[in-house]
């Protein structure tokens, strides 16, 4: 089968090159790389030079990615460093619909084999609509190294992004894919395992650099404690590596299901959903020539008599449906704001420019009105057909959310939309685990060791507050059969399951082994470098739906302590739900700056998310007040908390008045 022709474009992002294109070197080098190493599959659309300006970059990206004439691959070079003007990642990231962290790791790995300074680059990669976007450094050498590391894999990625049949593309397995791309996984594996013999060619030969591959066997990878082994043989340390928060979020997004589309009626239930396609007006708004003032419809002629003088009131036009008599020359018609112009009228005189001269015999209606001005011109005080919205005009764009403010719903209604296509929202179930957990509303005193379940109502309230449908899955006991039964029931009917408790190192912490050993799930991470919330676990479980189709469910297993559970839900569950419901990135909590109202001590070992109350201050900054002791079991630390301070892991007390980063978890 002939190799498909793919379209590629390059954006050179540099203030210097924008002012003097002759200074651009990276563009020619990247063009040569694609021509030489591109396996004869690429056609160049064009090459643009842009300044280091976020808006200019975003306009160029959307021009190449949106619409029917999209390019398959859009490469940017420049603006990925730490300089003040380096804005490319900030410009591109919000436009991505799906992130591609594997490509980022592959590029960095390739450059790291050349220089440690590769870590000074901030590349991003991902898909917008059907276009794969990759950001390269501005250094011609670095840009070349990065592109050569991934170029051979790009045709396959671009075909999938453009909607190619994955089953057909994967025919023959990974070996066939590697053969078609001209790459091999053996070189990388040999480099790491054959007594460190450096047989890898560090020159940029065709296919020399490939995306990083796994270097461990599945049986050697971390796996949860076997509850059948008993307490004497359980792990004394967690087998799971401790991921940074940012990496954990990347893993979650990479494994979150892509948004699905559904049809919904235009009514109040639409609030919170994201449009899956552009919405065009069925009708013009207004649909008729309408008055914008209360007054009188008149006939103005450039060559005829003045409108000044006495005129009989021939008819009335209200903002209500009905036939209106044709206006004759020499007559006027009383008209209200928003009412249609009578046939024959071509202007409106404001009531303020008139005087009533006589009434009907019953004194109920106007008979003769004097117009006091001769300055009235044709088409004055008239809203033309389609002057607000033209028929066929796009009124809402794909990716826009229908908010509770009401403007989007009103707009849809005004243009005659009864139904729209939106992205389906995931349905989430919340399950508490533990022999010690009892219903919060159970009457009578607690027995020794019992704990009222506050996590489930807390997490359900948070998820509902984000705008998602949440289901109560009850309480599962610390027994393999009970936990597995609850999870299987939830997995059959829900998209995402959130559990709390049972993820630490005790012999009765059964979440991880139940997910891996009983349900055949994959634990993508089992620890996160943060405080509170270190044991947070994220897993996916494959299954078949009731109609026999394969599906994947997400499981977020949160720590049992209340503060840990709530903090980690905001940091990890929210981004996944936003992505799968079609919301535009970046996903997660809004980041703000906050000034401390008191000294706050940092944890020397782990980054901390300190619960605070954020309030607007007179200096324009948000002011942060700690909610008190931050022990993860302390429920009172959640009261009045609408923000999380992002504190670094260091021996340091942030002084009162210090401005630090914070995440908004509630309204101000």
C-alpha positions as CSV (number, residue, x, y, z in Angstrom):
1,X,0.0,0.0,0.0
2,X,1.3,3.4,-0.9
3,X,2.4,5.6,2.0
4,X,-0.1,8.5,2.6
5,X,0.9,12.0,1.9
6,X,0.8,14.2,4.9
7,X,0.8,18.0,5.3
8,X,3.3,19.7,7.5
9,X,3.9,23.4,8.5
10,X,6.5,25.2,10.5
11,X,6.1,28.3,12.8
12,X,9.4,30.1,13.6
13,X,8.8,32.0,16.8
14,X,11.4,34.8,17.3
15,X,11.2,38.6,17.7
16,X,14.6,38.8,15.9
17,X,13.6,36.6,13.0
18,X,10.3,38.4,12.7
19,X,12.1,41.7,12.3
20,X,14.8,40.2,10.0
21,X,13.9,36.9,8.4
22,X,17.5,36.4,7.2
23,X,18.5,35.6,10.8
24,X,16.3,32.5,10.8
25,X,18.5,29.3,10.7
26,X,16.2,26.8,12.3
27,X,13.5,26.9,9.6
28,X,15.9,25.7,6.8
29,X,17.4,23.0,9.0
30,X,14.0,21.6,10.0
31,X,12.9,21.6,6.4
32,X,16.0,19.6,5.5
33,X,15.4,17.1,8.3
34,X,11.8,16.5,7.1
35,X,13.0,16.2,3.5
36,X,15.8,13.8,4.3
37,X,14.5,11.8,7.3
38,X,10.8,12.1,6.5
39,X,10.5,8.8,4.6
40,X,9.1,10.7,1.6
41,X,5.7,11.2,3.2
42,X,5.6,14.9,3.9
43,X,4.4,17.9,1.8
44,X,5.2,21.4,3.1
45,X,2.2,23.7,3.3
46,X,4.1,26.8,4.3
47,X,6.5,28.4,6.9
48,X,5.6,31.4,8.9
49,X,7.7,33.7,11.2
50,X,6.0,35.1,14.2
51,X,7.0,37.3,17.1
52,X,7.2,36.1,20.7
53,X,3.5,37.0,21.3
54,X,1.0,34.6,22.8
55,X,-2.0,36.0,20.7
56,X,0.0,35.9,17.4
57,X,1.0,32.3,18.1
58,X,-2.5,31.2,19.0
59,X,-4.0,32.8,15.9
60,X,-1.4,31.0,13.7
61,X,-2.0,27.6,15.4
62,X,-5.8,27.8,15.1
63,X,-5.4,28.9,11.4
64,X,-3.5,25.7,10.7
65,X,-5.5,23.4,12.9
66,X,-9.1,24.5,12.6
67,X,-11.2,23.9,9.5
68,X,-11.2,21.4,6.6
69,X,-7.8,22.4,5.3
70,X,-5.9,21.5,8.4
71,X,-2.3,20.3,8.4
72,X,-1.4,16.9,9.8
73,X,1.8,18.2,11.6
74,X,2.4,21.6,13.0
75,X,6.0,22.2,14.2
76,X,7.0,25.3,16.2
77,X,10.6,26.3,16.9
78,X,11.6,28.9,19.5
79,X,10.1,30.3,22.7
80,X,10.4,27.1,24.8
81,X,13.1,28.3,27.2
82,X,13.0,30.2,30.5
83,X,13.5,33.7,29.2
84,X,10.8,36.3,30.0
85,X,9.7,36.4,26.3
86,X,9.6,32.6,25.9
87,X,5.8,32.1,25.7
88,X,5.3,29.3,23.2
89,X,4.2,26.6,25.8
90,X,1.8,29.1,27.4
91,X,0.3,29.9,24.0
92,X,0.0,26.3,22.7
93,X,-1.0,24.4,25.8
94,X,-4.5,26.0,26.2
95,X,-5.3,25.1,22.6
96,X,-4.5,21.4,22.9
97,X,-7.5,19.0,23.1
98,X,-5.3,16.0,23.9
99,X,-1.7,16.0,25.4
100,X,1.1,13.8,24.2
101,X,3.6,13.5,27.1
102,X,5.3,10.5,25.4
103,X,6.6,12.7,22.6
104,X,7.9,15.3,25.1
105,X,9.8,12.6,27.0
106,X,11.2,11.2,23.8
107,X,12.5,14.6,22.7
108,X,14.1,15.4,26.0
109,X,15.6,11.9,26.2
110,X,17.2,12.3,22.8
111,X,18.7,15.7,23.7
112,X,19.8,14.5,27.2
113,X,22.1,12.0,25.4
114,X,23.9,15.1,24.0
115,X,23.8,17.6,26.8
116,X,22.3,18.0,30.3
117,X,21.1,21.4,29.3
118,X,18.3,19.7,27.4
119,X,16.4,20.0,30.7
120,X,16.4,23.8,30.2
121,X,13.7,23.4,27.4
122,X,10.0,23.4,28.1
123,X,8.5,21.5,25.2
124,X,4.8,20.6,24.8
125,X,3.1,18.3,22.4
126,X,-0.5,17.2,21.7
127,X,-3.4,17.2,19.3
128,X,-5.8,20.0,18.4
129,X,-8.7,18.7,16.3
130,X,-6.9,16.5,13.8
131,X,-3.5,18.2,13.9
132,X,-0.5,17.0,15.9
133,X,1.5,19.9,17.4
134,X,5.1,19.7,18.6
135,X,7.1,22.6,20.0
136,X,10.9,22.5,19.5
137,X,13.6,24.8,21.0
138,X,14.8,27.8,19.0
139,X,18.4,26.5,18.8
140,X,18.9,25.0,15.4
141,X,20.9,22.1,16.8
142,X,18.4,21.4,19.6
143,X,15.5,21.7,17.2
144,X,17.1,19.2,14.8
145,X,17.9,16.7,17.6
146,X,14.3,16.9,18.9
147,X,12.7,16.5,15.5
148,X,14.9,13.6,14.5
149,X,14.0,11.8,17.7
150,X,10.3,11.6,16.8
151,X,10.0,12.3,13.1
152,X,9.8,8.6,12.0
153,X,6.9,8.0,14.4
154,X,4.9,11.0,13.3
155,X,3.1,9.5,10.2
156,X,1.5,6.9,12.4
157,X,0.5,9.4,15.0
158,X,-0.8,11.9,12.4
159,X,-2.9,9.2,10.7
160,X,-4.5,8.3,14.0
161,X,-5.1,11.9,15.0
162,X,-6.8,12.5,11.6
163,X,-9.3,9.7,12.3
164,X,-7.6,6.7,10.7
165,X,-8.8,3.2,11.5
166,X,-6.6,2.1,14.4
167,X,-7.3,-1.6,13.8
168,X,-6.1,-1.3,10.2
169,X,-3.1,0.9,11.2
170,X,-2.0,-1.7,13.8
171,X,-2.3,-4.7,11.5
172,X,0.9,-6.7,12.0
173,X,1.7,-5.5,15.5
174,X,4.5,-3.3,16.8
175,X,7.2,-5.0,14.8
176,X,5.3,-4.1,11.6
177,X,4.9,-0.5,12.8
178,X,8.6,-0.3,13.6
179,X,9.5,-1.7,10.2
180,X,7.3,0.7,8.3
181,X,8.7,3.7,10.3
182,X,12.3,2.5,9.9
183,X,13.0,2.3,13.6
184,X,13.9,-0.4,16.0
185,X,13.5,-0.9,19.8
186,X,16.5,-3.2,20.0
187,X,19.1,-0.4,20.0
188,X,17.6,1.3,23.0
189,X,17.2,-1.9,24.9
190,X,20.8,-3.0,24.2
191,X,22.1,0.3,25.4
192,X,20.7,-0.2,28.8
193,X,20.9,-4.0,29.4
194,X,24.0,-5.5,27.6
195,X,26.5,-4.6,30.3
196,X,26.2,-0.9,29.2
197,X,27.9,-1.5,25.8
198,X,27.4,1.7,24.0
199,X,26.3,0.3,20.7
200,X,23.7,3.1,20.2
201,X,24.8,5.5,17.5
202,X,24.8,9.0,18.8
203,X,24.9,10.5,15.3
204,X,21.5,11.4,14.0
205,X,21.1,8.6,11.6
206,X,17.8,7.7,10.2
207,X,15.8,6.2,13.1
208,X,18.7,6.4,15.5
209,X,16.6,8.1,18.1
210,X,13.2,6.6,19.0
211,X,10.6,7.3,21.6
212,X,11.7,5.8,25.0
213,X,10.6,2.2,25.5
214,X,10.1,0.1,28.6
215,X,13.3,-1.5,30.0
216,X,11.8,-3.8,32.5
217,X,9.8,-7.0,32.2
218,X,6.1,-6.9,33.4
219,X,6.9,-9.5,36.1
220,X,9.6,-7.2,37.5
221,X,7.4,-4.1,37.8
222,X,5.9,-2.9,41.1
223,X,2.8,-4.8,42.1
224,X,0.6,-4.5,45.1
225,X,0.9,-6.5,48.3
226,X,-0.6,-9.9,48.2
227,X,-3.2,-10.0,51.0
228,X,-3.0,-13.8,51.2
229,X,0.7,-13.5,52.3
230,X,-0.3,-12.2,55.7
231,X,1.2,-9.4,57.8
232,X,4.6,-11.0,58.2
233,X,5.2,-11.1,54.5
234,X,3.7,-7.8,53.5
235,X,5.8,-4.9,52.0
236,X,7.6,-2.8,54.6
237,X,8.0,-0.1,52.0
238,X,5.8,0.8,49.1
239,X,6.9,-0.8,45.8
240,X,5.5,2.2,43.8
241,X,7.8,5.1,42.8
242,X,6.7,8.4,44.2
243,X,5.6,10.7,41.3
244,X,5.7,14.5,41.3
245,X,2.1,15.9,41.2
246,X,2.6,17.3,37.7
247,X,3.7,13.9,36.4
248,X,0.8,12.2,38.1
249,X,-1.6,14.6,36.4
250,X,0.0,13.9,33.0
251,X,-0.4,10.2,33.5
252,X,-4.1,10.6,34.4
253,X,-4.8,12.8,31.4
254,X,-3.0,10.3,29.1
255,X,-5.2,7.5,30.3
256,X,-8.5,9.4,30.5
257,X,-11.1,8.5,27.9
258,X,-11.5,10.9,25.0
259,X,-14.7,12.9,25.0
260,X,-17.9,11.3,23.5
261,X,-20.7,13.2,21.8
262,X,-24.4,13.2,22.6
263,X,-27.5,15.2,21.5
264,X,-29.2,17.3,24.1
265,X,-32.3,19.5,24.1
266,X,-31.8,23.2,24.7
267,X,-33.0,23.7,28.2
268,X,-31.7,24.2,31.7
269,X,-30.2,20.7,31.8
270,X,-27.7,21.8,29.2
271,X,-25.8,23.9,31.8
272,X,-22.3,22.7,32.3
273,X,-22.0,20.8,29.0
274,X,-19.4,21.7,26.3
275,X,-20.4,22.1,22.7
276,X,-19.0,19.4,20.4
277,X,-19.6,21.4,17.2
278,X,-20.1,25.0,16.0
279,X,-23.6,26.2,16.3
280,X,-25.1,28.3,13.5
281,X,-28.1,30.5,13.6
282,X,-31.2,29.1,11.9
283,X,-32.8,32.6,11.6
284,X,-31.5,36.1,11.5
285,X,-31.8,38.3,14.6
286,X,-33.9,40.4,14.3
287,X,-36.0,38.6,11.7
288,X,-37.6,41.9,10.7
289,X,-36.8,45.6,10.6
290,X,-37.5,46.7,14.1
291,X,-37.7,50.0,16.0
292,X,-35.1,50.7,18.6
293,X,-37.1,53.4,20.3
294,X,-40.7,54.3,21.3
295,X,-42.0,56.8,18.7
296,X,-43.6,57.0,15.2
297,X,-42.8,55.1,12.0
298,X,-42.6,57.6,9.1
299,X,-41.9,57.7,5.4
300,X,-38.8,59.8,4.6
301,X,-38.0,60.8,1.1
302,X,-34.8,62.5,0.0
303,X,-36.7,64.6,-2.6
304,X,-40.1,64.7,-0.9
305,X,-41.6,67.0,1.8
306,X,-40.0,67.3,5.2
307,X,-41.2,65.1,8.1
308,X,-41.8,68.2,10.1
309,X,-45.5,69.1,10.6
310,X,-48.8,67.6,11.5
311,X,-49.5,63.9,10.7
312,X,-52.5,61.6,11.3
313,X,-51.7,58.4,13.3
314,X,-52.9,55.7,10.9
315,X,-52.0,52.5,12.9
316,X,-50.1,51.1,15.8
317,X,-47.2,48.6,15.8
318,X,-46.5,46.8,19.1
319,X,-43.8,44.2,19.8
320,X,-46.3,41.4,19.2
321,X,-47.2,39.2,16.2
322,X,-49.9,40.4,13.9
323,X,-50.5,42.1,10.6
324,X,-49.7,45.8,10.2
325,X,-51.4,48.0,7.6
326,X,-49.1,49.5,4.9
327,X,-48.2,53.1,5.7
328,X,-49.2,55.7,3.2
329,X,-47.3,58.9,2.5
330,X,-48.5,61.6,4.8
331,X,-49.4,59.2,7.6
332,X,-47.4,58.0,10.6
333,X,-47.8,54.9,12.8
334,X,-47.2,54.7,16.5
335,X,-44.5,52.1,17.3
336,X,-42.9,50.6,20.4
337,X,-39.4,49.5,21.0
338,X,-38.7,46.2,19.3
339,X,-41.8,46.3,17.1
340,X,-41.7,45.7,13.4
341,X,-41.8,48.6,11.0
342,X,-45.1,48.8,9.0
343,X,-44.7,48.1,5.3
344,X,-43.8,51.3,3.5
345,X,-42.2,53.0,6.5
346,X,-38.4,53.7,6.4
347,X,-37.6,55.6,9.5
348,X,-38.7,56.1,13.1
349,X,-39.1,59.5,14.9
350,X,-38.5,59.4,18.7
351,X,-41.6,60.3,20.8
352,X,-39.4,63.0,22.4
353,X,-39.4,64.8,19.1
354,X,-43.2,65.0,18.9
355,X,-46.2,66.7,20.4
356,X,-49.8,65.3,20.6
357,X,-52.2,67.7,18.9
358,X,-55.5,65.9,19.0
359,X,-57.2,62.6,20.1
360,X,-60.0,60.4,19.0
361,X,-63.5,61.3,20.2
362,X,-63.3,58.9,23.1
363,X,-59.8,60.4,24.1
364,X,-58.3,56.9,24.1
365,X,-56.1,57.1,21.1
366,X,-53.9,59.7,19.3
367,X,-55.4,61.2,16.2
368,X,-52.9,63.9,15.1
369,X,-49.3,64.3,16.2
370,X,-46.9,67.1,15.3
371,X,-43.3,66.2,14.5
372,X,-41.1,69.0,15.6
373,X,-37.9,68.2,13.6
374,X,-37.0,68.2,9.9
375,X,-33.7,66.4,10.5
376,X,-35.1,62.9,10.3
377,X,-33.2,60.7,7.8
378,X,-34.1,57.4,6.2
379,X,-33.2,54.3,8.3
380,X,-32.9,56.2,11.6
381,X,-33.6,54.3,14.9
382,X,-34.1,51.0,13.0
383,X,-32.5,47.6,13.7
384,X,-32.0,46.0,10.3
385,X,-32.7,42.3,9.6
386,X,-29.8,40.2,10.8
387,X,-28.0,43.2,12.2
388,X,-27.4,41.3,15.5
389,X,-27.0,37.8,14.0
390,X,-27.1,36.8,10.4
391,X,-28.8,33.5,9.3
392,X,-26.1,30.8,9.1
393,X,-23.7,32.8,11.3
394,X,-21.7,30.8,13.9
395,X,-23.0,32.0,17.3
396,X,-21.2,29.5,19.5
397,X,-17.9,27.7,18.9
398,X,-17.0,24.0,19.5
399,X,-15.5,23.8,22.9
400,X,-17.5,26.6,24.5
401,X,-19.3,25.7,27.7
402,X,-23.0,26.4,28.4
403,X,-22.7,28.3,31.7
404,X,-25.2,29.0,34.5
405,X,-24.9,32.7,33.7
406,X,-27.6,32.1,31.1
407,X,-26.1,33.9,28.1
408,X,-25.3,30.8,26.0
409,X,-28.7,29.3,26.6
410,X,-30.4,32.6,25.7
411,X,-28.3,32.8,22.5
412,X,-29.2,29.3,21.5
413,X,-32.9,30.0,22.0
414,X,-32.8,33.3,20.1
415,X,-31.5,31.6,16.9
416,X,-34.0,28.8,17.0
417,X,-31.9,25.9,18.3
418,X,-34.0,23.1,19.9
419,X,-31.1,20.6,20.1
420,X,-27.3,20.7,20.0
421,X,-24.4,18.2,20.0
422,X,-22.4,18.3,23.2
423,X,-19.7,16.2,24.9
424,X,-21.1,13.6,27.3
425,X,-20.2,14.1,31.0
426,X,-18.7,11.1,32.8
427,X,-20.8,9.7,35.6
428,X,-18.9,9.2,38.9
429,X,-19.4,6.9,41.8
430,X,-18.1,7.4,45.3
431,X,-17.2,4.5,47.6
432,X,-15.9,4.5,51.1
433,X,-13.9,1.5,52.4
434,X,-13.0,0.2,55.8
435,X,-14.4,-2.0,58.6
436,X,-14.3,1.0,60.9
437,X,-16.5,3.2,58.7
438,X,-20.1,3.7,59.7
439,X,-22.9,5.8,58.2
440,X,-22.7,9.4,59.3
441,X,-26.3,9.5,60.2
442,X,-26.4,6.3,62.3
443,X,-28.0,7.0,65.6
444,X,-26.4,6.1,68.9
445,X,-22.8,6.5,70.2
446,X,-19.8,5.3,68.3
447,X,-18.2,2.1,69.5
448,X,-14.4,1.9,70.1
449,X,-12.7,2.1,66.7
450,X,-15.7,3.3,64.7
451,X,-15.5,6.4,62.5
452,X,-18.4,8.3,60.9
453,X,-18.1,8.4,57.1
454,X,-17.5,12.0,56.3
455,X,-15.5,11.3,53.1
456,X,-18.3,10.1,51.0
457,X,-20.6,13.1,51.5
458,X,-17.7,15.5,51.2
459,X,-16.4,14.0,47.9
460,X,-19.9,13.8,46.5
461,X,-20.5,17.4,47.3
462,X,-17.3,18.5,45.6
463,X,-18.0,16.5,42.5
464,X,-21.5,17.8,42.2
465,X,-20.1,21.3,42.7
466,X,-17.9,20.7,39.7
467,X,-21.1,20.1,37.6
468,X,-21.0,16.3,37.3
469,X,-23.6,13.6,38.2
470,X,-22.4,11.5,41.1
471,X,-23.7,8.2,42.5
472,X,-23.5,7.0,46.1
473,X,-21.8,3.5,46.1
474,X,-22.0,3.0,49.8
475,X,-19.4,1.5,52.2
476,X,-17.3,-1.6,51.4
477,X,-15.7,-3.6,54.3
478,X,-12.0,-4.5,54.4
479,X,-12.7,-8.0,53.1
480,X,-11.7,-9.0,49.5
481,X,-15.1,-10.3,48.6
482,X,-17.0,-7.1,49.8
483,X,-14.6,-4.7,48.1
484,X,-14.5,-6.7,44.8
485,X,-18.3,-6.9,44.7
486,X,-18.8,-3.2,45.3
487,X,-16.2,-2.3,42.7
488,X,-17.6,-4.7,40.1
489,X,-21.1,-3.3,40.5
490,X,-19.8,0.2,40.1
491,X,-17.6,-0.6,37.1
492,X,-20.5,-2.0,35.2
493,X,-22.6,1.2,35.4
494,X,-20.2,4.1,36.0
495,X,-17.4,5.8,34.1
496,X,-15.2,6.8,37.1
497,X,-15.0,5.3,40.6
498,X,-13.6,7.3,43.5
499,X,-12.7,5.4,46.6
500,X,-11.3,6.6,49.9
501,X,-9.3,4.5,52.4
502,X,-7.5,1.2,51.9
503,X,-4.5,2.5,49.9
504,X,-1.7,2.6,52.5
505,X,0.6,-0.2,53.8
506,X,-1.6,-2.1,56.2
507,X,-2.5,-5.8,55.6
508,X,-6.1,-4.7,55.3
509,X,-5.4,-2.0,52.7
510,X,-7.0,-4.0,49.9
511,X,-7.6,-1.4,47.1
512,X,-4.5,-2.0,45.2
513,X,-4.4,-5.8,45.3
514,X,-8.2,-6.0,44.4
515,X,-7.7,-3.7,41.4
516,X,-4.7,-5.5,40.1
517,X,-5.1,-9.1,41.2
518,X,-8.9,-9.5,41.2
519,X,-10.1,-7.1,38.5
520,X,-7.2,-7.2,36.1
521,X,-6.6,-3.5,36.4
522,X,-3.4,-1.5,35.9
523,X,-2.1,0.8,38.6
524,X,-0.5,3.7,36.9
525,X,0.8,5.2,40.1
526,X,0.5,4.3,43.8
527,X,2.3,7.2,45.5
528,X,2.6,10.9,44.9
529,X,5.2,13.3,46.3
530,X,2.9,15.6,48.1
531,X,1.4,16.5,51.5
532,X,-1.3,15.5,52.2
533,X,-2.2,12.6,50.0
534,X,1.0,10.6,49.4
535,X,-0.7,7.2,49.0
536,X,-3.1,8.5,46.2
537,X,-3.5,5.7,43.6
538,X,-4.8,5.9,40.0
539,X,-5.8,2.8,38.0
540,X,-7.6,1.8,34.9
541,X,-9.7,-1.4,34.7
542,X,-10.7,-3.0,31.3
543,X,-14.1,-4.5,30.9
544,X,-16.9,-5.2,28.5
545,X,-20.1,-3.1,28.7
546,X,-23.6,-4.6,28.9
547,X,-23.8,-4.5,25.1
548,X,-20.5,-6.4,24.8
549,X,-18.2,-3.5,23.7
550,X,-14.8,-3.1,25.3
551,X,-14.4,-0.2,27.7
552,X,-12.0,1.2,30.3
553,X,-13.0,2.6,33.6
554,X,-10.9,4.9,35.8
555,X,-10.4,4.4,39.5
556,X,-9.1,7.1,41.8
557,X,-8.3,5.5,45.2
558,X,-7.7,8.4,47.6
559,X,-6.4,8.2,51.2
560,X,-8.8,7.7,54.0
561,X,-8.0,10.9,55.9
562,X,-10.6,13.6,55.1
563,X,-8.2,16.4,54.2
564,X,-6.1,14.1,52.0
565,X,-9.2,12.8,50.2
566,X,-10.6,16.3,49.4
567,X,-7.3,17.8,48.4
568,X,-6.3,15.0,46.1
569,X,-9.8,14.9,44.5
570,X,-9.4,18.5,43.4
571,X,-5.8,18.0,42.1
572,X,-6.3,14.7,40.3
573,X,-10.0,13.8,39.6
574,X,-11.1,17.3,38.4
575,X,-8.6,17.5,35.5
576,X,-9.6,14.1,34.2
577,X,-13.3,14.9,34.3
578,X,-12.8,18.2,32.6
579,X,-10.8,16.5,29.8
580,X,-13.3,13.7,29.3
581,X,-16.2,16.1,29.2
582,X,-14.6,18.2,26.4
583,X,-13.5,21.2,28.4
584,X,-10.7,23.2,26.9
585,X,-7.3,23.0,28.7
586,X,-5.4,23.7,30.8
587,X,-7.3,21.4,33.0
588,X,-7.5,21.5,36.8
589,X,-7.8,24.3,39.4
590,X,-7.2,28.0,38.6
591,X,-3.8,29.2,39.8
592,X,-3.6,32.6,41.5
593,X,-1.2,34.7,43.6
594,X,-1.9,35.1,47.3
595,X,-0.4,37.2,50.1
596,X,0.1,35.5,53.4
597,X,-1.6,36.9,56.4
598,X,0.7,35.0,58.8
599,X,3.9,33.0,58.8
600,X,3.5,29.5,57.2
601,X,6.1,26.8,57.7
602,X,6.9,24.5,54.8
603,X,7.5,20.8,55.0
604,X,11.2,20.0,54.3
605,X,10.5,16.7,52.5
606,X,7.4,17.0,50.4
607,X,5.6,19.9,48.6
608,X,2.5,20.8,50.6
609,X,-1.0,21.9,49.7
610,X,-1.9,24.0,52.7
611,X,-5.6,24.7,53.2
612,X,-6.4,28.4,53.4
613,X,-9.2,30.9,53.3
614,X,-8.7,33.4,50.4
615,X,-10.3,36.8,50.5
616,X,-9.8,39.9,48.2
617,X,-7.6,42.5,49.8
618,X,-7.4,46.3,49.4
619,X,-4.2,46.0,47.5
620,X,-5.7,44.0,44.7
621,X,-4.2,40.7,45.8
622,X,-5.9,37.8,47.4
623,X,-5.1,37.4,51.0
624,X,-4.5,33.9,52.5
625,X,-5.4,32.9,56.0
626,X,-4.5,29.4,57.2
627,X,-7.5,27.3,58.3
628,X,-5.4,26.1,61.3
629,X,-3.6,22.8,62.0
630,X,-3.0,20.9,58.7
631,X,-3.0,17.3,60.0
632,X,-4.6,15.2,57.2
633,X,-7.2,13.8,59.6
634,X,-8.3,17.2,60.9
635,X,-11.7,17.8,59.3
636,X,-11.9,21.3,60.8
637,X,-9.0,22.3,58.4
638,X,-11.5,22.1,55.6
639,X,-13.9,24.6,57.0
640,X,-13.9,27.9,55.1
641,X,-11.1,26.5,52.9
642,X,-11.4,27.9,49.3
643,X,-7.8,27.7,48.4
644,X,-4.6,25.6,48.6
645,X,-1.2,27.2,49.1
646,X,1.4,25.6,46.9
647,X,4.4,25.4,49.2
648,X,7.8,24.0,48.2
649,X,9.6,21.2,49.9
650,X,12.3,23.0,51.9
651,X,13.4,24.1,55.3
652,X,11.7,27.5,55.2
653,X,9.0,29.5,56.9
654,X,7.2,31.7,54.4
655,X,6.8,35.0,56.2
656,X,3.7,37.1,56.6
657,X,3.3,39.3,53.5
658,X,5.0,36.8,51.2
659,X,3.2,36.3,47.9
660,X,2.9,32.7,46.9
661,X,1.1,30.5,44.4
662,X,-2.3,29.2,45.4
663,X,-5.0,27.1,43.8
664,X,-8.7,28.0,43.9
665,X,-11.0,25.2,45.1
666,X,-14.0,27.4,45.8
667,X,-15.6,30.8,45.3
668,X,-14.2,34.0,46.8
